[in-house]
């Protein structure tokens, strides 16, 4: 289950990063609120991917210790 959440949050982070890059290329009128939202969403997605990765790695370590 955790590996799917890691993939989900990493995919969201990539999508938000691409959206952020496209928004910054808008030289006419970049929307600061959109840039702020994309930056916050990217950091949040990476944070949750990291947390899920830590939880998943602890689960794997605990399974090997029990055997």
KADA-V522999 format. One record per pair of residues at least 6 apart in sequence whose ideal C-beta (glycine too) atoms are under 7 Angstrom apart, sorted by sequence separation. I is the first residue (numbers start at 1). J is the second residue. D is the distance in Angstrom with one decimal. If there is no record, write none. Layout:
BEGIN
I/J/D
I/J/D
END
This chain:
BEGIN
24/30/6.2
23/30/6.0
23/31/6.7
23/34/5.2
24/35/6.8
23/35/5.7
20/35/6.5
23/38/6.4
20/38/3.9
19/38/5.2
20/39/6.3
16/38/5.1
20/42/6.5
16/41/4.5
17/42/5.5
16/42/4.3
13/42/5.4
16/45/6.2
13/45/3.8
12/45/4.3
13/46/5.0
9/45/4.8
13/49/6.5
9/48/4.6
10/49/5.0
9/49/3.8
6/49/5.3
9/52/6.5
6/52/4.8
5/52/4.5
6/53/5.5
2/52/5.1
6/56/6.7
2/55/5.8
3/56/6.3
2/56/3.7
2/59/6.9
END
